Amino acid sequence: MNNTVNINSAKEWMTRLLAEGDSFVAYRLPGEEGGHAFGVGNVSKIDISDFSPARYEGSFIVAPFILSDGAFALWPDAGQKKFPVSDVNVGYSRLQSFRRYEEATQVRNEYARSFGMIKNALDKGVADKVVLARRMEVSDVPKQILPEVFVALCQAYPNAFVYFFDHPEVGRWMGASPETFLNKVDDEITTVALAATRKSEHLSEDWNLKELEEQGFVSTFVDEVLNDFGISDYQKTGPEPVIAGQMVHLRTFYRFDAGIVEERLGQLLKSLHPTPAVGGYPKDKALELIRNSEQFNRLLYSGFLGPVFPNGFSFFVNIRSMELRNDNAVLYLGGGITRDSKEETEWEETRLKAHTLLSVLHSVKQNQCNESIHLR
């Protein structure tokens, strides 16, 4: 199966595997014009602290938010398919125009309650930042349209890591993440500190104190972890704005020699995860507040995932993601809470982040509806 196929063949392949209940992985790395896919042969549960590129070369790693729940390595059953995505005709302007998704009052009230618990703890000095997550349930997302949704995400968000996988032990998930977790290519490792969110139309405006502080906690945490591992000679640039779809974030970029941690990569992954971008700061206090305030299991949301290559790996934070089950989609949405946060503003930020996936879901469903009408 080590071949290059056209995009229609790739979509047909995924559609067939979904219908037959066979497992697969498909992904497109940021900036690439083509995607990769493979049928899953074996899957193994792993301790991420034992990770090394040599041991897991060729696999696709999926790690949950709570690492003690166990990460997975998904292995190809044979070779990999490669397919183009740049020739997909999905109009970006159409992706932006869709009806505002309405949510139940109960969902809004539950978020306000959780926000109040965290804000109270922050005001008392228990922590400096906590990322509060919630879920948005979207009905009528049949599995037949999912290959088209995946390809549309690849085209709509060329600078994101876009993935789609299905396995009975791991679940059926899809996402378009703008956030690098840890990348290794040959002798170099890169990571980022990404935080703060605003609409891209406000790109030119000055960042306020809350936004700068929120991103600063992530950068401080990365500095601390690298120093703990004896990594002092690293290049650090930023923070600078980076556009991700309809949003813009602040990002600090890190680069260092992989040789310093070659035998401790698993431990570095474990120490970095979760960063304050998806957990909080200080880490342990923030995770305790998350356990007490969120009334659901994040599962794979805000974990990390990605492929392992002969010369390294590319792992991304699993945000802008959705779990797919029973013809429904569960979107996972989060935002960083600090002492200066306002509940209404943070709620609207989660709504903005939902746009990444909702806009594409809407576009694909609308296109299929139009095609159905035309066929009649």
N, C-alpha and C positions, 0 to 999 in steps of 0.2 A: 504493500500500500504506500510505498515511498514514491509518490508521484505528485505532479502538479495538475490540478483540475480547475475547470472554470467555476464561477461562483454558483451557477445554477446546479451543477453537479454536487457541490459542497452542501448546498441547502437541501437538495434531494437526499443526500447521504444522511444528514442530521435528522431530517423528517422521517426517514425509514427507521433509523435507530430508535427514535422516540416512540414510534408506533409499535415497534417490536420489543421495546423494553430493554434494549441493549445500551451499555454505558459508553460514554465518550467524553472527550475534552476538546474544546475549540478555544483559541485565543488569538489576539492580535496585539503585538507590542506597540508602544507609543511610537508614532512616526513611520511605522512600516506600511508599505502599500499592499502587503498580503498577510493572510492569516495562516494559522497552523491548526491541524486537527488530528486526532487519533482515537481509535477505539480502545477502550480500557481493557487490559488483560487482567493483571493482578492489582490489588490494592492492599496496602499494608499500613497499619497504625504505627506511628513512630513517636519517639520522644525527641522533640525538636532540639534539645540540648546535645543530642548525638549526631546532629546533621553535619554532613560534609559533602561538597560537590562530587567528589569521587564516588562516594557510596550511593548517591541518589541521581547520578547522571542519567538523563533521559526521562526522568519522571516529572510529574507536575505535583507540587507541594500545596496542600491546603491546610492552613492552621487556624483554629478557632480563636475567638477573643480570649477565652480562658484556656490557656495552654494545657492545664492539667486535664482538660476534657479529651486531649489527644489529637494530634495532627495526623494527616494522611498523606501517603505518597501514592499517586495513581500512575501506573505503568502502562505504556503502549502494548497492545497485543501483537503489533507488527511494526511497520514503518509509519511515517506521518504523511498526511496529506498537506499540500500547500495550495492556497487559493487566493486570487486577487480580491480586493475589496474596493479599490479606487474606481472601478467602473460601475458601481452601484448608483442608481439614479434616485436619491432621496433628497428632495429639495429642503434645504435648511430653513428657509423662510416658512415653509409649511409646518416644519417641526415646532416652530415657536407659537403658532396660533392654534390654541385649543382651549376648550372650556375649562374654567377653573374647577378643579376637583373638590367636591364637597365632602366634608367629614362629619361624623356623628358628634353631637354635643358631648357625649360620654368620653370620646377620645380627647377632645379639647380639655375637659375637666380633669381627666387623669394626668395630662401633661402639666396642667397648672399645679396640681397637687404635688407631683414629683419635683417640679421646679421649686416650689415653696420649701420643700424639705432640704434641697441642696443649697438654696440661697441662704436659708437659716444657718446651716452648718458653715458656709463660707463666711457669713457675717460674724460668726463666733471664732473664726480663725482656725477651724479644723483643717481646712485645705485652702489652696489659692485658686485652683481651677478644677472643675469637674465637667466632663462631657456627658450630657444627658441625652439619651437616645429614646426614640419611640418608633412605633410601627404604623404604617399606612397600608390598609388592606384594599386591594383593587380586584374586583370581580370580573368575570368574563375575559380571561386571558387563556384561551385554549392552547394546548401544546403545539397544535398545528402551525401557529403563527410564530413560534419562538425562533426558528432558524432565521426568518425574515427580520425579526426584532434584533437578533444578534448582529446580522449584517448591517442593518440600519444604524445601530450604535457605532459600529466600526467606521461608517462613513460620516456620521454626524459629529463624532468626537475623535478626530485623527490623532490627538496628542494624549489620549487616555489609554490605559491598559484595559482592553475589552475582553471579556471571557464568557464562556457558557459551558457548563459541565453538568452531567447527570450520572449519578451512581447511587444505588440503593443504600449503601452505607454512609455516604457523604451528603447526599441530597441533590436537588436540582436547583442550581443558582446561576444567576447572570448579573453582570455589572460592567461599569465603565469608570474605573478608578483614575483620578488625576494624581494620586499620591504614591510616589516611590517609597518603599520601606527600606530595602537594602538591595543593592545591585553589585555584583562582582563580575568583572570582565578581565580575564588574564590576571595581572598583578595589581589591579586597582579596584577599590571599593568606593561606592558613592551612596549617600543617603541624603535625606532632606528633613528639614523642620518646616512643616506646612500647617498653617492655621489662619484664623480670621477669614470671614466671608462677607462679601457684599456683591451687589449686582454689578456686572461688568460695565454697565453704563456709567457707573460712578468711579471708574478706574482712575481718572485724573485728579480726583479729590484727595485731600490729605487724609491719612489714616488717623483715627482718633485713639485716645489713650487706651480704651478697652481693647481695641483690635491689636494694638502694638503689644500690650501686656499679654494678651492671649497667645500670640505667636512667640513672644519672648520666653514663656514658660517651656514651650517645646524645644526651643533652641538651647536654653539652659540645661534641660534634661539631657539632650544629646551630648552637649559638652561634658557633662558629668560622667555619662556612661563611657565615652571615649577615653576620658582621663583615667577612669577606673581600670580600663584595659591597657593602660600604658601607651595610649595613642595620643601623643602631644603634637606631633609634627603633621597636622592635617590642614588642608586648605579649606577656608570657610568664606563664602561670599553671600551677601544679602544682609538683611531681608530685602526682597524685591517682589513686586506684584507679578503674579502669573495668572493668566486667564484659563479658566476651565469651563467651557461651554458658556452658559449665561452668568457664570460667577467669576469672581476674581479673589485670589487668596494671597497671603504673604508667605514667601518661601525663602529659607536659608539653605544653601547648598553646601554639602560636605564632600570632600574627596581625600582619601588616604591610601597608604600602601597596604595591600592585603597581607603581605608577609608577616606583619606584626601579630596578626590574629589567625594565621592559616590553620592552626590546630585547635582554635577556640571559636570557630565561626558559629557553632551551635549555641555556645554560651553567650556570644554576643547577640544573636537573634533573641534569645530568651531574656536578656537584660534590657534590650531596647524596646521589647514589646510588653504592653502597649505604650506607645509614646503618649505624652499629654495631648496630642492631637485627637486621640480617640478615647483616652482614659482620663487623665488629669494629672495634677501636680500638687503636692508630692504623690508619687505613684500609689503607694500602699493605702494612704488615707482616701485618695480619690476612688480607688477600686472598692473600698468598703462602703463608701457613700453610694456608689452605683448599685451595689448589691442590695442596699437597703431601700433605694428609691425607685428603681426600675422593676416593674412587675412582670418581666418576661426574660427569657434566656436569649442573649444576642446570637448564640450559635456561631456562625461563621462571619457575621457582620462585625467589622472592625478588627477581624483577624488579619492574616496576610496570606498571599498565595502567588504562585507563578512557576515558570518552568526552570529546570536545571539543565545546563548545557555542558559540553565537554570542558569549556574554559571558564565556567562560572554559573551564575544564576541571576534571575530578575524577579524579585519579590515586590509586591505592591500591597498597600493597605486596602482591605476589602470594604471600601466605602462606595457610595452611589450604587448600591447592590440590592438585589431582590431575591427572595426565596420563592420558588415556583412549585405549587402543589394544588391538585384538584381543580385545575383550570382557574386558579386564582394566583395573584402575585402579592407577596408581602414585602413592601418596601421598608427598609431600615434607614432611619434618618436621625442625625445627631448634631449637636452644637455645643460649643464650649461655653460654660457658665463661669463667670467671675463675679466679684462683689459689685461690679458696675453694671451687670446685666439686667435687662428689663424683660419681664416674662413675655409680653406681647411681641417684642422685637425678636426674641429667640424662637418663639413659635413660628413667626413668619420666615425666619431663616431656614427652619426645617422644611417649610412649604416650598421655598425657593430651591432647596436641594432636591426635592422630589421631582422638579421639572426635568432633570436630566433623563430620567427613565420614563416619566409620564408622557412627555412630549413624543418620544419615539413610539411607545405603546399606542398612543392615540393615532399617530400618523400611519402606522402599519395597519391598524384595524380599519381606519378610514379608507385606505387604499384598497384593502381587500373587499370592503363593502362596495366601493365604487366599481371594482372589477366584476363583482357579483351582479350588480345592477346592469352593467354593460353586457354581460353574457346573456342576460335575460332578453 
